[in-house]
Amino acid sequence: MLGPVPAFKDPDPKIPRRWEAVPKEIKEAILKEHSTFTCRELGKKYGISSSCAWNIRNKKNKQTNKQ
């Protein structure tokens, strides 16, 4: 870069940064889907991210393994 660089401004730490929770109906629907569906397909179908669909599936698996 040429010239002076402005100082980094830290974002306001008081602003809560939370994502909206996935509704219970969507979670249950994802868990009932056939296991051949990919996380990307489930994300598109239910309007959530593929990583969120992955988390829902894996958290359910971890809970059943602990019991």
Gaussian input, Z-matrix of N, CA and C with variables (Angstrom, degrees):
# hf/3-21g

backbone

0 1
 N
 C     1     B1
 C     2     B2     1     A1
 N     3     B3     2     A2     1     D1
 C     4     B4     3     A3     2     D2
 C     5     B5     4     A4     3     D3
 N     6     B6     5     A5     4     D4
 C     7     B7     6     A6     5     D5
 C     8     B8     7     A7     6     D6
 N     9     B9     8     A8     7     D7
 C    10    B10     9     A9     8     D8
 C    11    B11    10    A10     9     D9
 N    12    B12    11    A11    10    D10
 C    13    B13    12    A12    11    D11
 C    14    B14    13    A13    12    D12
 N    15    B15    14    A14    13    D13
 C    16    B16    15    A15    14    D14
 C    17    B17    16    A16    15    D15
 N    18    B18    17    A17    16    D16
 C    19    B19    18    A18    17    D17
 C    20    B20    19    A19    18    D18
 N    21    B21    20    A20    19    D19
 C    22    B22    21    A21    20    D20
 C    23    B23    22    A22    21    D21
 N    24    B24    23    A23    22    D22
 C    25    B25    24    A24    23    D23
 C    26    B26    25    A25    24    D24
 N    27    B27    26    A26    25    D25
 C    28    B28    27    A27    26    D26
 C    29    B29    28    A28    27    D27
 N    30    B30    29    A29    28    D28
 C    31    B31    30    A30    29    D29
 C    32    B32    31    A31    30    D30
 N    33    B33    32    A32    31    D31
 C    34    B34    33    A33    32    D32
 C    35    B35    34    A34    33    D33
 N    36    B36    35    A35    34    D34
 C    37    B37    36    A36    35    D35
 C    38    B38    37    A37    36    D36
 N    39    B39    38    A38    37    D37
 C    40    B40    39    A39    38    D38
 C    41    B41    40    A40    39    D39
 N    42    B42    41    A41    40    D40
 C    43    B43    42    A42    41    D41
 C    44    B44    43    A43    42    D42
 N    45    B45    44    A44    43    D43
 C    46    B46    45    A45    44    D44
 C    47    B47    46    A46    45    D45
 N    48    B48    47    A47    46    D46
 C    49    B49    48    A48    47    D47
 C    50    B50    49    A49    48    D48
 N    51    B51    50    A50    49    D49
 C    52    B52    51    A51    50    D50
 C    53    B53    52    A52    51    D51
 N    54    B54    53    A53    52    D52
 C    55    B55    54    A54    53    D53
 C    56    B56    55    A55    54    D54
 N    57    B57    56    A56    55    D55
 C    58    B58    57    A57    56    D56
 C    59    B59    58    A58    57    D57
 N    60    B60    59    A59    58    D58
 C    61    B61    60    A60    59    D59
 C    62    B62    61    A61    60    D60
 N    63    B63    62    A62    61    D61
 C    64    B64    63    A63    62    D62
 C    65    B65    64    A64    63    D63
 N    66    B66    65    A65    64    D64
 C    67    B67    66    A66    65    D65
 C    68    B68    67    A67    66    D66
 N    69    B69    68    A68    67    D67
 C    70    B70    69    A69    68    D68
 C    71    B71    70    A70    69    D69
 N    72    B72    71    A71    70    D70
 C    73    B73    72    A72    71    D71
 C    74    B74    73    A73    72    D72
 N    75    B75    74    A74    73    D73
 C    76    B76    75    A75    74    D74
 C    77    B77    76    A76    75    D75
 N    78    B78    77    A77    76    D76
 C    79    B79    78    A78    77    D77
 C    80    B80    79    A79    78    D78
 N    81    B81    80    A80    79    D79
 C    82    B82    81    A81    80    D80
 C    83    B83    82    A82    81    D81
 N    84    B84    83    A83    82    D82
 C    85    B85    84    A84    83    D83
 C    86    B86    85    A85    84    D84
 N    87    B87    86    A86    85    D85
 C    88    B88    87    A87    86    D86
 C    89    B89    88    A88    87    D87
 N    90    B90    89    A89    88    D88
 C    91    B91    90    A90    89    D89
 C    92    B92    91    A91    90    D90
 N    93    B93    92    A92    91    D91
 C    94    B94    93    A93    92    D92
 C    95    B95    94    A94    93    D93
 N    96    B96    95    A95    94    D94
 C    97    B97    96    A96    95    D95
 C    98    B98    97    A97    96    D96
 N    99    B99    98    A98    97    D97
 C   100   B100    99    A99    98    D98
 C   101   B101   100   A100    99    D99
 N   102   B102   101   A101   100   D100
 C   103   B103   102   A102   101   D101
 C   104   B104   103   A103   102   D102
 N   105   B105   104   A104   103   D103
 C   106   B106   105   A105   104   D104
 C   107   B107   106   A106   105   D105
 N   108   B108   107   A107   106   D106
 C   109   B109   108   A108   107   D107
 C   110   B110   109   A109   108   D108
 N   111   B111   110   A110   109   D109
 C   112   B112   111   A111   110   D110
 C   113   B113   112   A112   111   D111
 N   114   B114   113   A113   112   D112
 C   115   B115   114   A114   113   D113
 C   116   B116   115   A115   114   D114
 N   117   B117   116   A116   115   D115
 C   118   B118   117   A117   116   D116
 C   119   B119   118   A118   117   D117
 N   120   B120   119   A119   118   D118
 C   121   B121   120   A120   119   D119
 C   122   B122   121   A121   120   D120
 N   123   B123   122   A122   121   D121
 C   124   B124   123   A123   122   D122
 C   125   B125   124   A124   123   D123
 N   126   B126   125   A125   124   D124
 C   127   B127   126   A126   125   D125
 C   128   B128   127   A127   126   D126
 N   129   B129   128   A128   127   D127
 C   130   B130   129   A129   128   D128
 C   131   B131   130   A130   129   D129
 N   132   B132   131   A131   130   D130
 C   133   B133   132   A132   131   D131
 C   134   B134   133   A133   132   D132
 N   135   B135   134   A134   133   D133
 C   136   B136   135   A135   134   D134
 C   137   B137   136   A136   135   D135
 N   138   B138   137   A137   136   D136
 C   139   B139   138   A138   137   D137
 C   140   B140   139   A139   138   D138
 N   141   B141   140   A140   139   D139
 C   142   B142   141   A141   140   D140
 C   143   B143   142   A142   141   D141
 N   144   B144   143   A143   142   D142
 C   145   B145   144   A144   143   D143
 C   146   B146   145   A145   144   D144
 N   147   B147   146   A146   145   D145
 C   148   B148   147   A147   146   D146
 C   149   B149   148   A148   147   D147
 N   150   B150   149   A149   148   D148
 C   151   B151   150   A150   149   D149
 C   152   B152   151   A151   150   D150
 N   153   B153   152   A152   151   D151
 C   154   B154   153   A153   152   D152
 C   155   B155   154   A154   153   D153
 N   156   B156   155   A155   154   D154
 C   157   B157   156   A156   155   D155
 C   158   B158   157   A157   156   D156
 N   159   B159   158   A158   157   D157
 C   160   B160   159   A159   158   D158
 C   161   B161   160   A160   159   D159
 N   162   B162   161   A161   160   D160
 C   163   B163   162   A162   161   D161
 C   164   B164   163   A163   162   D162
 N   165   B165   164   A164   163   D163
 C   166   B166   165   A165   164   D164
 C   167   B167   166   A166   165   D165
 N   168   B168   167   A167   166   D166
 C   169   B169   168   A168   167   D167
 C   170   B170   169   A169   168   D168
 N   171   B171   170   A170   169   D169
 C   172   B172   171   A171   170   D170
 C   173   B173   172   A172   171   D171
 N   174   B174   173   A173   172   D172
 C   175   B175   174   A174   173   D173
 C   176   B176   175   A175   174   D174
 N   177   B177   176   A176   175   D175
 C   178   B178   177   A177   176   D176
 C   179   B179   178   A178   177   D177
 N   180   B180   179   A179   178   D178
 C   181   B181   180   A180   179   D179
 C   182   B182   181   A181   180   D180
 N   183   B183   182   A182   181   D181
 C   184   B184   183   A183   182   D182
 C   185   B185   184   A184   183   D183
 N   186   B186   185   A185   184   D184
 C   187   B187   186   A186   185   D185
 C   188   B188   187   A187   186   D186
 N   189   B189   188   A188   187   D187
 C   190   B190   189   A189   188   D188
 C   191   B191   190   A190   189   D189
 N   192   B192   191   A191   190   D190
 C   193   B193   192   A192   191   D191
 C   194   B194   193   A193   192   D192
 N   195   B195   194   A194   193   D193
 C   196   B196   195   A195   194   D194
 C   197   B197   196   A196   195   D195
 N   198   B198   197   A197   196   D196
 C   199   B199   198   A198   197   D197
 C   200   B200   199   A199   198   D198

   B1=1.4389
   B2=1.5170
   B3=1.2749
   B4=1.4510
   B5=1.5206
   B6=1.3012
   B7=1.4537
   B8=1.5236
   B9=1.3174
   B10=1.4637
   B11=1.5295
   B12=1.3110
   B13=1.4619
   B14=1.5219
   B15=1.3308
   B16=1.4644
   B17=1.5236
   B18=1.3143
   B19=1.4590
   B20=1.5260
   B21=1.3170
   B22=1.4552
   B23=1.5210
   B24=1.3333
   B25=1.4604
   B26=1.5188
   B27=1.3041
   B28=1.4571
   B29=1.5272
   B30=1.3474
   B31=1.4607
   B32=1.5276
   B33=1.3047
   B34=1.4589
   B35=1.5239
   B36=1.3420
   B37=1.4673
   B38=1.5243
   B39=1.3367
   B40=1.4694
   B41=1.5220
   B42=1.3267
   B43=1.4583
   B44=1.5289
   B45=1.3252
   B46=1.4748
   B47=1.5208
   B48=1.3193
   B49=1.4481
   B50=1.5156
   B51=1.3153
   B52=1.4649
   B53=1.5106
   B54=1.3081
   B55=1.4454
   B56=1.5112
   B57=1.2932
   B58=1.4564
   B59=1.5205
   B60=1.3028
   B61=1.4588
   B62=1.5247
   B63=1.3114
   B64=1.4636
   B65=1.5304
   B66=1.3270
   B67=1.4577
   B68=1.5297
   B69=1.3063
   B70=1.4617
   B71=1.5278
   B72=1.3370
   B73=1.4678
   B74=1.5292
   B75=1.3386
   B76=1.4639
   B77=1.5219
   B78=1.3410
   B79=1.4610
   B80=1.5306
   B81=1.3261
   B82=1.4604
   B83=1.5195
   B84=1.3392
   B85=1.4611
   B86=1.5290
   B87=1.3240
   B88=1.4661
   B89=1.5246
   B90=1.3152
   B91=1.4614
   B92=1.5269
   B93=1.3350
   B94=1.4660
   B95=1.5192
   B96=1.3420
   B97=1.4584
   B98=1.5250
   B99=1.3124
   B100=1.4635
   B101=1.5233
   B102=1.3104
   B103=1.4634
   B104=1.5267
   B105=1.3308
   B106=1.4629
   B107=1.5240
   B108=1.3306
   B109=1.4589
   B110=1.5231
   B111=1.3247
   B112=1.4630
   B113=1.5270
   B114=1.3160
   B115=1.4645
   B116=1.5271
   B117=1.3206
   B118=1.4622
   B119=1.5270
   B120=1.3196
   B121=1.4676
   B122=1.5261
   B123=1.3209
   B124=1.4570
   B125=1.5259
   B126=1.3233
   B127=1.4524
   B128=1.5169
   B129=1.3236
   B130=1.4613
   B131=1.5221
   B132=1.3168
   B133=1.4652
   B134=1.5292
   B135=1.3290
   B136=1.4611
   B137=1.5259
   B138=1.3192
   B139=1.4626
   B140=1.5179
   B141=1.3315
   B142=1.4546
   B143=1.5202
   B144=1.3076
   B145=1.4658
   B146=1.5248
   B147=1.3194
   B148=1.4639
   B149=1.5259
   B150=1.3364
   B151=1.4627
   B152=1.5264
   B153=1.3179
   B154=1.4611
   B155=1.5323
   B156=1.3113
   B157=1.4653
   B158=1.5227
   B159=1.3140
   B160=1.4664
   B161=1.5270
   B162=1.3416
   B163=1.4685
   B164=1.5195
   B165=1.3164
   B166=1.4593
   B167=1.5218
   B168=1.3152
   B169=1.4674
   B170=1.5243
   B171=1.3188
   B172=1.4621
   B173=1.5165
   B174=1.3158
   B175=1.4572
   B176=1.5153
   B177=1.3250
   B178=1.4627
   B179=1.5240
   B180=1.3334
   B181=1.4683
   B182=1.5189
   B183=1.3327
   B184=1.4595
   B185=1.5278
   B186=1.3433
   B187=1.4609
   B188=1.5087
   B189=1.3251
   B190=1.4597
   B191=1.5187
   B192=1.3462
   B193=1.4571
   B194=1.5162
   B195=1.3371
   B196=1.4652
   B197=1.5302
   B198=1.3012
   B199=1.4616
   B200=1.4900
   A1=109.57
   A2=114.29
   A3=119.90
   A4=108.79
   A5=116.36
   A6=121.25
   A7=112.17
   A8=115.35
   A9=119.19
   A10=111.60
   A11=114.20
   A12=120.93
   A13=107.77
   A14=117.91
   A15=118.53
   A16=111.06
   A17=115.56
   A18=121.40
   A19=109.64
   A20=115.26
   A21=120.98
   A22=109.42
   A23=116.79
   A24=121.14
   A25=107.98
   A26=115.63
   A27=121.39
   A28=108.37
   A29=118.76
   A30=119.15
   A31=109.73
   A32=115.86
   A33=121.29
   A34=109.86
   A35=117.87
   A36=119.49
   A37=113.66
   A38=117.50
   A39=120.51
   A40=112.66
   A41=117.92
   A42=121.06
   A43=108.40
   A44=118.07
   A45=118.93
   A46=110.50
   A47=116.26
   A48=121.24
   A49=108.06
   A50=115.40
   A51=120.74
   A52=109.21
   A53=114.22
   A54=119.96
   A55=108.08
   A56=115.45
   A57=118.80
   A58=109.58
   A59=115.02
   A60=119.99
   A61=109.47
   A62=116.18
   A63=121.54
   A64=107.29
   A65=117.93
   A66=120.18
   A67=112.52
   A68=115.28
   A69=121.58
   A70=111.48
   A71=116.87
   A72=120.97
   A73=110.82
   A74=116.35
   A75=120.12
   A76=110.01
   A77=117.39
   A78=120.35
   A79=110.74
   A80=115.76
   A81=119.35
   A82=111.45
   A83=116.59
   A84=120.28
   A85=111.01
   A86=117.18
   A87=120.51
   A88=110.23
   A89=116.68
   A90=119.92
   A91=112.10
   A92=117.54
   A93=121.10
   A94=112.70
   A95=117.35
   A96=120.70
   A97=110.62
   A98=115.27
   A99=121.31
   A100=109.01
   A101=116.99
   A102=121.34
   A103=113.56
   A104=118.34
   A105=119.44
   A106=112.46
   A107=118.39
   A108=120.72
   A109=109.26
   A110=116.52
   A111=120.03
   A112=108.81
   A113=115.34
   A114=120.13
   A115=110.98
   A116=116.36
   A117=119.79
   A118=110.81
   A119=116.95
   A120=120.64
   A121=111.25
   A122=116.80
   A123=120.23
   A124=111.22
   A125=116.75
   A126=120.70
   A127=111.82
   A128=116.86
   A129=120.37
   A130=111.39
   A131=116.68
   A132=121.38
   A133=111.80
   A134=116.68
   A135=120.62
   A136=114.19
   A137=117.41
   A138=120.54
   A139=114.11
   A140=117.33
   A141=121.81
   A142=108.08
   A143=116.52
   A144=118.91
   A145=110.28
   A146=115.15
   A147=119.21
   A148=110.74
   A149=117.55
   A150=119.77
   A151=111.12
   A152=116.77
   A153=120.74
   A154=109.89
   A155=117.19
   A156=120.61
   A157=110.19
   A158=117.13
   A159=121.39
   A160=110.62
   A161=116.06
   A162=120.25
   A163=111.55
   A164=117.43
   A165=120.80
   A166=110.05
   A167=116.89
   A168=119.89
   A169=111.73
   A170=117.62
   A171=120.68
   A172=113.11
   A173=118.43
   A174=119.85
   A175=110.48
   A176=116.50
   A177=119.72
   A178=110.07
   A179=117.11
   A180=120.83
   A181=111.05
   A182=117.64
   A183=120.82
   A184=110.50
   A185=116.80
   A186=119.70
   A187=111.04
   A188=118.28
   A189=120.12
   A190=110.53
   A191=118.21
   A192=120.11
   A193=111.73
   A194=118.13
   A195=121.40
   A196=111.57
   A197=118.06
   A198=120.72
   A199=112.54
   D1=147.39
   D2=177.39
   D3=-107.97
   D4=139.48
   D5=176.60
   D6=88.74
   D7=-179.79
   D8=-177.47
   D9=-71.87
   D10=146.62
   D11=179.65
   D12=-107.00
   D13=129.49
   D14=-180.00
   D15=-66.16
   D16=149.66
   D17=-179.24
   D18=-65.82
   D19=149.21
   D20=179.40
   D21=-72.71
   D22=129.26
   D23=177.43
   D24=-100.94
   D25=121.04
   D26=178.62
   D27=-71.47
   D28=133.71
   D29=177.98
   D30=-64.06
   D31=154.33
   D32=-177.65
   D33=-61.73
   D34=114.58
   D35=-177.03
   D36=-71.35
   D37=-13.20
   D38=-178.33
   D39=-79.77
   D40=-14.88
   D41=-179.64
   D42=-77.86
   D43=120.54
   D44=179.32
   D45=-69.84
   D46=130.27
   D47=-179.89
   D48=-113.84
   D49=94.33
   D50=-179.91
   D51=-127.37
   D52=149.07
   D53=174.61
   D54=-95.63
   D55=152.50
   D56=178.66
   D57=-68.59
   D58=141.61
   D59=179.33
   D60=-74.29
   D61=147.99
   D62=177.66
   D63=-77.18
   D64=131.02
   D65=179.88
   D66=-58.10
   D67=150.50
   D68=-176.79
   D69=-61.06
   D70=-34.78
   D71=-179.39
   D72=-62.94
   D73=-40.48
   D74=179.88
   D75=-68.23
   D76=-41.27
   D77=178.74
   D78=-59.79
   D79=-46.16
   D80=-179.83
   D81=-64.35
   D82=-39.33
   D83=179.75
   D84=-64.69
   D85=-39.72
   D86=179.49
   D87=-65.23
   D88=-41.08
   D89=-179.28
   D90=-69.19
   D91=-25.68
   D92=179.14
   D93=-84.56
   D94=-16.59
   D95=-179.00
   D96=-63.67
   D97=153.84
   D98=178.97
   D99=-64.53
   D100=146.21
   D101=-174.40
   D102=-69.85
   D103=-10.07
   D104=179.49
   D105=-78.16
   D106=-14.43
   D107=176.48
   D108=-69.41
   D109=136.68
   D110=176.84
   D111=-83.94
   D112=163.46
   D113=178.73
   D114=-64.33
   D115=-33.58
   D116=178.09
   D117=-65.06
   D118=-42.69
   D119=178.31
   D120=-64.37
   D121=-42.54
   D122=179.32
   D123=-65.41
   D124=-38.93
   D125=177.87
   D126=-61.54
   D127=-44.33
   D128=178.39
   D129=-66.34
   D130=-40.34
   D131=-177.47
   D132=-64.01
   D133=-41.45
   D134=-175.02
   D135=-103.63
   D136=1.76
   D137=175.71
   D138=73.43
   D139=33.81
   D140=176.70
   D141=-126.69
   D142=172.31
   D143=179.60
   D144=-76.12
   D145=156.39
   D146=-179.88
   D147=-67.25
   D148=-31.80
   D149=178.13
   D150=-68.62
   D151=-32.36
   D152=177.20
   D153=-68.26
   D154=-42.20
   D155=176.76
   D156=-62.97
   D157=-38.81
   D158=177.69
   D159=-63.14
   D160=-44.07
   D161=179.27
   D162=-61.68
   D163=-41.50
   D164=-179.72
   D165=-62.21
   D166=-45.33
   D167=179.80
   D168=-65.15
   D169=-45.36
   D170=-175.92
   D171=-72.23
   D172=-35.82
   D173=177.87
   D174=-65.29
   D175=-37.44
   D176=177.43
   D177=-64.87
   D178=-41.58
   D179=178.85
   D180=-63.34
   D181=-40.60
   D182=-179.20
   D183=-66.43
   D184=-38.57
   D185=-179.55
   D186=-66.70
   D187=-39.88
   D188=-178.89
   D189=-71.85
   D190=-29.73
   D191=178.97
   D192=-72.40
   D193=-30.96
   D194=-178.21
   D195=-74.14
   D196=-28.34
   D197=-174.45
   D198=-73.36

